[in-house]
């Protein structure tokens, strides 16, 4: 997709606006004042600017500039110099454009024409914008806005839109602020031309960032203004806005056809990438980014070739002048100046290409991460539905059945049977409550990555361990021995969050009691270097080697016939992680399972 037509039309439009529409109160002559021979020369210059060859244009521009300067038409003279720069940009002659910008800057400053400083500054902004040095272009445009003041409002509005288009990817919020300034100014002046362009640029911005609701609102404002049939309404953005509308309406094929049918007045490659992004087509989106890179590389190559060819011509000319000139010192300075500009161009080209590569790599990484997150989210959703359907529906059915039996007068139940049913109802209700609590704990552990120091306090290790173990004495109906050991004193403390640590130990002990039918479950506390270890050991069924990491995944269960939805260990690991610690399965213990919680002491001993 060739970007040169878009670049040419953009530069042409700006040049025409700057030359023929920005007449200030400080002008000595305006286009409207020209008559006779002056008018004929102006019309010829305008024709050559649009349709002339470089040789014809530069030759006549040199003659016309001398005529304007001799007659004292300084405003038209300065703007002619700026248009020579725009013409050079239009033909990818960046070196020559910089030369014209420097000449214009030198002339207005030497003449003390401070009212026209902004013309040279704005030309520098356009040069660096089209060289893809956006940061430097932004600085020049900001300086031009300061210099122009309120003397050339149309120039000001155009710079606003330039900044908005330039920043739509880097800083959308800042771009929106520039657009709002342009809208406000155009409304004050009742300038339908710039108001329509500003609304279109605002809608285009929301298309680039993918905000369908905001786009729809602004696009409707644009259509309302367009339907008024005002002659000054500018339709140059109609095609890109139609593309955006089709894309947001999910008519992606029509949107893509529209892109290829005609000029969009903006970067069509960005429109293609946004359409694929809205479509969710990662592969095609990647291909569009890749094509964009190849196209930009081709454009940079064309610019480089054009400038090197021009540099070769300029070098030949300078050598000819050097041979005929008597002042060799002047020739040497000009030669050094050319070398410096060549180095500057190479630097701009290399840095621009480097930034483009980095941006593409970053976008590729984001696409990969988004794909992984989407796949993980889909897996989690399916697993969650399956687990919750079984773990909640089963106890609910039991509660419902036992309740109907208890409430049915046709059944005669003994006190022992009633008590047994009440206990079963209570047990199933507790199971539902436990399931819901685990979901809440999982949500809490996912929403917080760390615990602040204000949420921590000094905790007695042995007291917390004994309390956690005592909570399972009433539930232990299998005759499993519950043990507690510690190699620290009862007054030994660590600084942590007692609630989170207690919940984590509860899940580890619950698993140990659940999977141990005989033997013992032991909670031991060991101080090791700058850490404190809470070890939960059992003599149960153990865990196979291939399942040792899978058990920490959400909704993962070693035994599908055991109660629970597979959240205990994931919750435990995440809670301990928020405390700055780790949870691991001891691979060297083979008589059952041993889980080790390692926490920093969090205090000075």
C-alpha positions as CSV (number, residue, x, y, z in Angstrom):
1,X,0.0,0.0,0.0
2,X,1.8,3.2,-1.2
3,X,1.7,6.0,1.3
4,X,3.2,8.6,-1.1
5,X,-0.2,9.9,-2.5
6,X,-1.4,10.4,1.0
7,X,1.8,12.3,2.0
8,X,1.5,14.4,-1.1
9,X,-2.1,15.3,-0.6
10,X,-1.5,16.1,3.0
11,X,1.4,18.5,2.3
12,X,-0.4,20.1,-0.6
13,X,-3.5,20.8,1.6
14,X,-1.4,22.3,4.4
15,X,0.6,24.4,2.0
16,X,-2.5,25.8,0.3
17,X,-4.0,26.6,3.7
18,X,-0.9,28.3,4.9
19,X,-0.3,30.3,1.7
20,X,-3.7,31.4,0.6
21,X,-6.0,31.3,3.6
22,X,-3.9,32.7,6.5
23,X,-4.0,36.4,5.9
24,X,-3.3,38.5,9.0
25,X,-3.8,42.2,9.9
26,X,-0.1,42.7,9.6
27,X,0.1,41.9,5.9
28,X,1.3,44.5,3.5
29,X,-0.4,42.7,0.5
30,X,-2.9,39.9,0.4
31,X,-3.8,37.7,-2.5
32,X,-7.1,39.6,-2.8
33,X,-5.1,42.8,-3.4
34,X,-3.1,41.4,-6.4
35,X,-4.1,42.7,-9.9
36,X,-2.6,42.7,-13.4
37,X,0.9,41.2,-13.7
38,X,1.1,40.5,-10.0
39,X,-2.0,38.3,-10.2
40,X,-0.7,36.5,-13.2
41,X,2.6,35.6,-11.5
42,X,0.7,34.4,-8.4
43,X,-1.6,32.2,-10.5
44,X,1.4,30.7,-12.3
45,X,3.2,30.0,-9.0
46,X,0.1,28.3,-7.7
47,X,-0.3,26.2,-10.9
48,X,3.4,25.1,-10.8
49,X,3.1,24.3,-7.1
50,X,0.3,21.8,-7.8
51,X,1.3,20.5,-11.3
52,X,4.8,21.7,-12.2
53,X,8.0,19.7,-12.4
54,X,10.7,20.5,-9.7
55,X,12.9,22.3,-12.3
56,X,10.1,24.5,-13.5
57,X,8.8,25.2,-10.0
58,X,12.1,26.1,-8.4
59,X,13.2,28.2,-11.4
60,X,10.0,30.3,-11.3
61,X,9.9,30.4,-7.5
62,X,13.3,32.0,-7.5
63,X,12.2,34.6,-10.0
64,X,8.9,35.3,-8.2
65,X,10.6,35.6,-4.8
66,X,12.9,38.3,-6.1
67,X,10.0,40.2,-7.6
68,X,8.0,40.1,-4.4
69,X,11.0,41.2,-2.3
70,X,11.8,44.1,-4.7
71,X,8.2,45.3,-4.5
72,X,8.1,45.0,-0.7
73,X,5.3,42.4,-0.6
74,X,7.0,40.8,2.4
75,X,4.1,38.7,3.7
76,X,3.7,37.0,0.4
77,X,7.5,36.7,0.1
78,X,7.9,34.9,3.4
79,X,5.0,32.5,2.6
80,X,6.5,31.8,-0.8
81,X,9.7,30.7,1.0
82,X,7.7,28.4,3.3
83,X,5.9,26.9,0.3
84,X,9.2,26.1,-1.3
85,X,9.9,23.9,1.8
86,X,6.5,22.2,1.5
87,X,7.1,21.5,-2.2
88,X,10.4,19.9,-1.3
89,X,8.7,17.7,1.3
90,X,6.1,16.7,-1.3
91,X,8.9,15.4,-3.5
92,X,10.7,13.7,-0.6
93,X,13.6,16.2,-0.7
94,X,14.1,16.5,3.0
95,X,17.6,18.0,2.7
96,X,16.3,20.8,0.4
97,X,13.3,21.4,2.7
98,X,15.6,21.9,5.7
99,X,17.7,24.3,3.6
100,X,14.5,26.3,2.7
101,X,13.4,26.3,6.4
102,X,16.8,27.6,7.5
103,X,16.8,30.3,4.8
104,X,13.3,31.4,5.8
105,X,14.2,31.5,9.5
106,X,17.3,33.5,8.7
107,X,15.4,36.0,6.6
108,X,12.6,36.7,9.0
109,X,15.0,37.1,12.0
110,X,17.4,39.3,10.0
111,X,14.5,41.5,8.9
112,X,13.1,41.6,12.5
113,X,9.8,40.3,11.1
114,X,8.8,38.6,14.4
115,X,5.2,38.3,13.2
116,X,6.3,35.6,10.8
117,X,8.7,33.6,12.9
118,X,6.0,30.9,13.1
119,X,6.2,30.2,9.4
120,X,9.7,28.9,9.7
121,X,9.0,27.1,13.0
122,X,5.9,25.4,11.5
123,X,7.9,24.3,8.4
124,X,10.4,22.7,10.7
125,X,7.6,20.9,12.5
126,X,6.3,19.5,9.2
127,X,9.8,18.4,8.1
128,X,10.3,16.4,11.3
129,X,6.8,15.1,11.3
130,X,7.2,13.6,7.8
131,X,10.6,12.3,8.8
132,X,8.8,10.3,11.6
133,X,10.7,12.2,14.3
134,X,7.4,12.9,16.2
135,X,9.0,14.2,19.4
136,X,11.0,16.9,17.7
137,X,8.0,17.8,15.4
138,X,5.8,18.2,18.5
139,X,8.3,20.6,20.0
140,X,8.4,22.8,16.8
141,X,4.6,22.8,16.5
142,X,4.3,23.9,20.2
143,X,6.9,26.7,19.6
144,X,5.0,27.8,16.4
145,X,1.8,28.1,18.5
146,X,3.5,30.4,20.9
147,X,4.9,32.5,18.1
148,X,1.8,32.9,16.0
149,X,-0.4,34.1,19.0
150,X,-3.8,35.2,17.7
151,X,-2.5,36.6,14.4
152,X,-3.2,33.6,12.2
153,X,-6.1,31.6,13.7
154,X,-6.4,29.3,10.7
155,X,-2.8,28.3,11.0
156,X,-3.4,27.7,14.7
157,X,-6.3,25.4,14.1
158,X,-4.4,23.5,11.5
159,X,-1.5,22.9,13.9
160,X,-4.0,21.7,16.5
161,X,-5.2,19.0,14.0
162,X,-1.6,18.2,13.0
163,X,-0.7,17.6,16.7
164,X,-3.9,15.5,17.2
165,X,-3.2,13.2,14.3
166,X,0.5,12.9,15.3
167,X,-0.4,12.0,18.9
168,X,-3.4,9.7,18.3
169,X,-1.3,6.6,19.0
170,X,1.3,7.9,21.4
171,X,-1.0,9.9,23.7
172,X,-4.8,9.8,22.7
173,X,-5.9,11.9,25.7
174,X,-3.5,14.7,24.7
175,X,-4.6,14.4,21.0
176,X,-8.2,14.8,22.2
177,X,-7.3,18.0,24.0
178,X,-5.9,19.5,20.8
179,X,-9.0,18.5,18.9
180,X,-11.2,20.1,21.5
181,X,-9.2,23.3,21.1
182,X,-9.7,23.3,17.4
183,X,-13.5,22.6,17.8
184,X,-13.8,25.5,20.3
185,X,-11.9,27.9,18.1
186,X,-13.7,27.0,14.9
187,X,-17.1,27.4,16.7
188,X,-16.1,30.9,17.9
189,X,-15.1,31.9,14.3
190,X,-18.1,30.0,12.8
191,X,-15.6,28.4,10.5
192,X,-17.5,25.3,9.1
193,X,-14.4,24.2,7.2
194,X,-12.3,23.6,10.3
195,X,-15.2,22.6,12.5
196,X,-16.0,19.7,10.1
197,X,-12.4,18.7,9.9
198,X,-12.1,18.8,13.7
199,X,-15.2,16.7,14.3
200,X,-13.9,14.2,11.7
201,X,-10.5,14.0,13.4
202,X,-12.2,13.4,16.8
203,X,-14.3,10.6,15.4
204,X,-11.1,9.2,13.7
205,X,-9.3,9.3,17.0
206,X,-12.0,7.2,18.7
207,X,-11.9,4.7,15.8
208,X,-8.1,4.3,16.3
209,X,-8.5,3.7,20.0
210,X,-11.5,1.4,19.4
211,X,-14.2,3.3,21.4
212,X,-17.4,2.6,19.5
213,X,-19.7,4.5,21.8
214,X,-17.7,7.8,21.6
215,X,-17.2,7.4,17.9
216,X,-21.0,7.0,17.3
217,X,-21.7,10.2,19.2
218,X,-19.1,12.3,17.4
219,X,-20.0,10.8,14.0
220,X,-23.6,11.8,14.5
221,X,-22.5,15.4,15.2
222,X,-20.4,15.2,12.0
223,X,-23.4,14.0,10.0
224,X,-25.8,16.6,11.5
225,X,-23.4,19.3,10.4
226,X,-22.9,17.7,7.0
227,X,-26.7,17.4,6.4
228,X,-27.1,21.2,6.8
229,X,-25.6,21.5,3.3
230,X,-23.2,24.3,4.1
231,X,-20.9,25.0,1.2
232,X,-17.8,25.3,3.3
233,X,-18.2,21.8,4.8
234,X,-15.0,19.8,4.3
235,X,-15.6,16.2,3.1
236,X,-12.0,15.1,2.9
237,X,-12.5,12.6,5.9
238,X,-15.8,11.1,4.6
239,X,-14.1,7.9,3.4
240,X,-12.2,7.1,6.7
241,X,-15.3,7.8,8.8
242,X,-17.4,5.5,6.6
243,X,-14.7,2.8,7.0
244,X,-14.9,3.3,10.8
245,X,-18.7,3.1,10.9
246,X,-18.7,-0.2,8.9
247,X,-16.0,-1.7,11.1
248,X,-17.9,-0.8,14.3
249,X,-21.1,-2.3,12.7
250,X,-19.0,-5.5,12.3
251,X,-19.3,-5.3,8.5
252,X,-15.5,-5.9,8.2
253,X,-15.5,-7.0,4.6
254,X,-17.2,-3.8,3.4
255,X,-14.9,-1.7,5.6
256,X,-11.9,-3.4,4.1
257,X,-13.2,-2.9,0.6
258,X,-13.8,0.8,1.3
259,X,-10.1,1.1,2.4
260,X,-8.9,-0.2,-0.9
261,X,-11.4,1.9,-3.0
262,X,-10.0,5.4,-2.5
263,X,-7.9,7.9,-0.5
264,X,-8.7,8.0,3.2
265,X,-6.8,11.3,3.9
266,X,-5.1,9.5,6.8
267,X,-2.8,6.5,7.2
268,X,-4.7,3.7,5.7
269,X,-2.4,1.1,7.2
270,X,-3.6,2.1,10.7
271,X,-7.2,1.7,9.6
272,X,-6.5,-1.8,8.3
273,X,-4.8,-2.8,11.6
274,X,-7.7,-1.4,13.6
275,X,-10.3,-3.3,11.5
276,X,-8.5,-6.6,12.2
277,X,-8.2,-5.7,15.9
278,X,-12.0,-5.1,16.1
279,X,-12.5,-8.3,14.2
280,X,-10.4,-10.2,16.7
281,X,-8.3,-11.6,13.8
282,X,-4.8,-11.7,15.4
283,X,-3.2,-13.5,12.4
284,X,-4.4,-10.9,9.9
285,X,-3.6,-8.1,12.4
286,X,0.0,-9.4,12.6
287,X,0.2,-9.5,8.8
288,X,-1.1,-5.9,8.6
289,X,1.6,-4.8,11.1
290,X,4.2,-6.7,9.1
291,X,3.0,-5.1,5.8
292,X,3.1,-1.7,7.5
293,X,6.7,-2.3,8.5
294,X,7.7,-3.3,5.0
295,X,5.9,-0.3,3.5
296,X,7.6,2.1,5.9
297,X,10.9,0.5,5.2
298,X,10.2,1.0,1.5
299,X,9.2,4.7,2.1
300,X,12.4,5.3,4.1
301,X,14.3,3.7,1.2
302,X,12.7,6.0,-1.4
303,X,13.4,9.1,0.8
304,X,16.9,8.0,1.3
305,X,17.5,7.4,-2.4
306,X,15.9,10.8,-3.3
307,X,18.0,12.6,-0.7
308,X,21.2,10.8,-1.7
309,X,20.6,11.7,-5.3
310,X,20.0,15.3,-4.4
311,X,23.0,15.3,-2.2
312,X,25.1,13.9,-5.1
313,X,23.7,16.7,-7.3
314,X,24.4,19.3,-4.7
315,X,27.9,18.0,-4.1
316,X,28.7,18.1,-7.8
317,X,27.4,21.7,-7.9
318,X,29.5,22.7,-4.9
319,X,32.6,21.1,-6.4
320,X,32.0,23.2,-9.6
321,X,31.6,26.3,-7.6
322,X,34.6,25.4,-5.5
323,X,36.8,25.1,-8.6
324,X,35.7,28.6,-9.8
325,X,35.5,30.3,-6.5
326,X,38.4,32.3,-5.0
327,X,37.2,31.9,-1.4
328,X,38.1,28.4,-0.5
329,X,37.2,28.9,3.2
330,X,33.5,29.6,2.3
331,X,33.4,26.4,0.1
332,X,34.8,24.3,3.0
333,X,32.2,25.6,5.3
334,X,29.4,24.7,2.9
335,X,30.9,21.3,2.3
336,X,31.0,20.6,6.1
337,X,27.4,21.8,6.3
338,X,26.3,19.2,3.7
339,X,28.1,16.4,5.6
340,X,26.4,17.4,8.8
341,X,23.0,17.3,7.2
342,X,23.7,13.9,5.7
343,X,24.6,12.6,9.2
344,X,21.5,14.1,10.6
345,X,19.3,12.5,8.0
346,X,21.0,9.1,8.6
347,X,20.5,9.5,12.3
348,X,16.8,10.3,11.8
349,X,16.3,7.4,9.5
350,X,18.1,4.8,11.7
351,X,16.3,6.0,14.9
352,X,13.0,6.0,13.2
353,X,13.4,2.5,11.9
354,X,14.7,1.3,15.3
355,X,11.6,2.8,17.0
356,X,9.3,1.1,14.5
357,X,10.9,-2.3,15.1
358,X,10.6,-1.9,18.8
359,X,7.0,-0.9,18.5
360,X,6.2,-3.9,16.3
361,X,7.9,-6.3,18.8
362,X,6.0,-4.8,21.6
363,X,2.7,-5.1,19.7
364,X,3.5,-8.8,18.9
365,X,4.2,-9.5,22.6
366,X,0.9,-7.8,23.6
367,X,-1.0,-9.9,21.0
368,X,0.6,-13.1,22.4
369,X,-0.2,-12.2,26.0
370,X,-3.8,-11.4,25.0
371,X,-4.1,-14.8,23.3
372,X,-2.8,-16.6,26.4
373,X,-5.1,-14.7,28.7
374,X,-8.1,-15.4,26.5
375,X,-7.3,-19.2,26.4
376,X,-6.8,-19.3,30.1
377,X,-10.0,-17.4,30.7
378,X,-11.9,-19.8,28.6
379,X,-10.4,-22.8,30.4
380,X,-11.1,-21.3,33.8
381,X,-14.7,-20.6,32.8
382,X,-15.4,-24.2,31.7
383,X,-13.7,-25.7,34.8
384,X,-15.5,-23.3,37.1
385,X,-19.0,-24.2,35.7
386,X,-18.3,-27.9,35.9
387,X,-16.9,-27.8,39.5
388,X,-19.6,-25.4,40.9
389,X,-22.4,-27.3,39.2
390,X,-21.4,-30.5,41.0
391,X,-20.2,-29.1,44.4
392,X,-23.3,-26.9,45.0
393,X,-26.0,-28.9,43.3
394,X,-25.2,-32.1,45.2
395,X,-25.5,-30.7,48.7
396,X,-28.5,-28.6,47.7
397,X,-30.3,-31.7,46.5
398,X,-29.4,-33.4,49.8
399,X,-30.7,-30.4,51.9
400,X,-33.9,-30.3,49.8
401,X,-34.5,-34.0,50.1
402,X,-34.0,-34.2,53.9
403,X,-36.1,-31.1,54.4
404,X,-39.0,-32.5,52.5
405,X,-38.8,-35.7,54.6
406,X,-38.7,-33.8,57.9
407,X,-41.6,-31.5,56.9
408,X,-43.8,-34.3,55.4
409,X,-46.4,-35.4,58.1
410,X,-46.8,-38.7,56.3
411,X,-43.4,-39.9,57.5
412,X,-43.0,-41.0,61.0
413,X,-39.4,-40.5,62.2
414,X,-37.8,-41.4,65.4
415,X,-35.8,-38.8,67.3
416,X,-32.6,-40.5,66.3
417,X,-33.5,-40.3,62.6
418,X,-34.6,-36.7,62.9
419,X,-31.3,-35.8,64.6
420,X,-29.4,-37.7,61.9
421,X,-31.2,-35.8,59.1
422,X,-30.6,-32.5,60.8
423,X,-26.9,-33.3,61.1
424,X,-26.8,-34.2,57.4
425,X,-28.6,-31.0,56.5
426,X,-26.2,-29.0,58.6
427,X,-23.2,-30.8,57.1
428,X,-24.3,-30.1,53.5
429,X,-25.1,-26.4,54.3
430,X,-21.6,-26.1,55.8
431,X,-20.2,-27.7,52.6
432,X,-22.0,-25.1,50.4
433,X,-20.8,-22.3,52.8
434,X,-17.2,-23.6,52.5
435,X,-17.4,-23.7,48.7
436,X,-18.6,-20.1,48.6
437,X,-16.1,-18.9,51.1
438,X,-13.3,-20.5,49.0
439,X,-14.5,-18.6,46.0
440,X,-14.5,-15.3,48.0
441,X,-11.0,-16.1,49.3
442,X,-9.8,-16.8,45.7
443,X,-11.2,-13.5,44.5
444,X,-9.5,-11.7,47.4
445,X,-6.2,-13.3,46.8
446,X,-6.3,-12.4,43.1
447,X,-7.3,-8.8,43.7
448,X,-4.3,-8.0,46.0
449,X,-0.7,-8.8,45.1
450,X,0.8,-7.7,48.4
451,X,-0.2,-6.8,52.0
452,X,0.8,-3.4,53.3
453,X,2.8,-2.9,56.5
454,X,-0.2,-1.4,58.1
455,X,-2.1,-4.7,57.8
456,X,0.7,-6.6,59.6
457,X,1.4,-7.0,63.3
458,X,3.6,-9.2,65.6
459,X,2.1,-12.7,65.8
460,X,3.0,-15.5,68.3
461,X,3.9,-18.4,66.1
462,X,3.2,-21.2,68.5
463,X,-0.2,-19.8,69.6
464,X,-1.3,-19.4,66.0
465,X,-0.2,-23.0,65.1
466,X,-2.0,-24.6,68.1
467,X,-5.2,-22.6,67.4
468,X,-5.1,-23.7,63.7
469,X,-4.7,-27.4,64.7
470,X,-7.3,-27.3,67.4
471,X,-9.9,-26.3,64.9
472,X,-9.8,-29.9,63.4
473,X,-10.1,-31.9,66.7
474,X,-14.0,-32.0,66.5
475,X,-13.9,-32.9,62.7
476,X,-11.4,-35.7,63.2
477,X,-13.7,-38.7,63.4
478,X,-11.2,-41.2,61.8
479,X,-8.9,-41.6,64.8
480,X,-6.0,-39.8,63.1
481,X,-3.5,-38.4,65.6
482,X,-3.1,-34.6,65.5
483,X,0.4,-33.4,66.5
484,X,2.1,-30.0,67.1
485,X,5.8,-29.5,67.5
486,X,7.9,-26.3,67.5
487,X,11.6,-25.5,68.0
488,X,10.9,-21.8,68.9
489,X,9.8,-20.4,72.3
490,X,6.2,-19.6,73.0
491,X,7.0,-15.9,73.0
492,X,8.6,-16.0,69.6
493,X,6.9,-13.7,67.1
494,X,7.0,-12.8,63.4
495,X,5.5,-9.7,61.7
496,X,2.8,-10.8,59.3
497,X,-1.0,-10.8,58.7
498,X,-2.4,-13.4,61.2
499,X,-5.7,-13.8,59.3
500,X,-4.1,-14.7,56.0
501,X,-1.6,-17.0,57.5
502,X,-4.3,-18.8,59.5
503,X,-6.5,-19.3,56.4
504,X,-3.5,-20.7,54.5
505,X,-2.7,-23.2,57.3
506,X,-6.4,-24.1,57.6
507,X,-6.4,-25.2,53.9
508,X,-3.2,-27.2,54.3
509,X,-4.5,-29.0,57.5
510,X,-7.9,-29.6,55.9
511,X,-6.3,-31.4,52.9
512,X,-4.1,-33.4,55.3
513,X,-7.0,-34.5,57.5
514,X,-9.2,-35.2,54.4
515,X,-6.6,-37.5,52.7
516,X,-5.3,-39.3,55.8
517,X,-7.2,-42.3,57.1
518,X,-4.7,-43.6,59.6
519,X,-1.5,-42.4,61.2
520,X,-1.1,-38.7,62.1
521,X,-1.2,-35.1,60.8
522,X,1.5,-32.9,62.2
523,X,2.0,-29.1,62.2
524,X,5.6,-28.2,63.0
525,X,7.3,-24.8,63.3
526,X,11.0,-24.4,62.4
527,X,13.2,-21.3,62.4
528,X,15.7,-21.4,59.5
529,X,18.1,-18.5,58.9
530,X,16.0,-15.4,58.2
531,X,12.8,-17.4,57.7
532,X,10.2,-19.3,59.7
533,X,8.8,-22.6,58.3
534,X,5.3,-23.9,59.0
535,X,5.4,-27.6,57.9
536,X,2.2,-29.7,57.6
537,X,3.0,-33.4,57.4
538,X,0.6,-36.3,57.0
539,X,0.7,-40.1,56.5
540,X,-2.0,-40.1,53.9
541,X,-2.2,-41.2,50.2
542,X,0.5,-38.8,49.0
543,X,0.7,-37.1,45.6
544,X,2.2,-38.5,42.4
545,X,5.3,-36.9,41.0
546,X,3.5,-35.7,37.8
547,X,0.8,-34.0,39.9
548,X,3.1,-32.0,42.2
549,X,2.7,-28.7,40.3
550,X,-0.7,-29.3,38.9
551,X,-2.3,-29.4,42.4
552,X,-1.5,-25.6,42.7
553,X,-3.6,-24.9,39.6
554,X,-7.2,-23.5,40.1
555,X,-9.9,-26.2,40.2
556,X,-7.3,-29.0,40.0
557,X,-8.1,-32.1,42.1
558,X,-6.1,-35.3,42.6
559,X,-9.1,-37.3,43.6
560,X,-12.4,-36.3,41.9
561,X,-14.4,-38.3,44.4
562,X,-13.3,-36.2,47.4
563,X,-15.2,-33.1,48.5
564,X,-14.0,-29.7,47.4
565,X,-13.6,-27.8,44.2
566,X,-9.8,-27.7,44.0
567,X,-9.2,-24.2,45.4
568,X,-7.6,-24.9,48.7
569,X,-3.9,-25.1,47.6
570,X,-4.2,-22.3,44.9
571,X,-5.7,-20.0,47.6
572,X,-3.0,-21.0,50.1
573,X,-0.2,-20.2,47.6
574,X,-1.6,-16.9,46.7
575,X,-2.3,-15.8,50.3
576,X,1.3,-16.7,51.3
577,X,2.6,-14.9,48.2
578,X,0.9,-11.7,49.4
579,X,2.8,-12.1,52.7
580,X,6.1,-12.3,50.8
581,X,6.5,-16.1,51.3
582,X,6.3,-19.3,49.4
583,X,4.4,-22.7,49.6
584,X,6.0,-25.8,48.3
585,X,5.6,-29.6,48.4
586,X,8.6,-31.4,50.0
587,X,9.7,-33.9,47.2
588,X,11.9,-35.8,49.6
589,X,9.1,-36.9,51.9
590,X,7.5,-40.2,50.8
591,X,5.3,-41.4,53.7
592,X,2.5,-39.1,52.7
593,X,2.6,-35.4,52.0
594,X,4.6,-32.5,53.5
595,X,3.8,-28.9,52.6
596,X,6.2,-26.2,53.7
597,X,5.2,-22.6,54.2
598,X,8.3,-20.3,54.2
599,X,7.8,-16.7,55.5
600,X,10.3,-14.0,56.2
601,X,10.7,-13.1,59.9
602,X,9.8,-9.5,59.2
603,X,11.6,-8.2,62.3
604,X,15.1,-7.8,63.8
605,X,16.2,-10.6,66.1
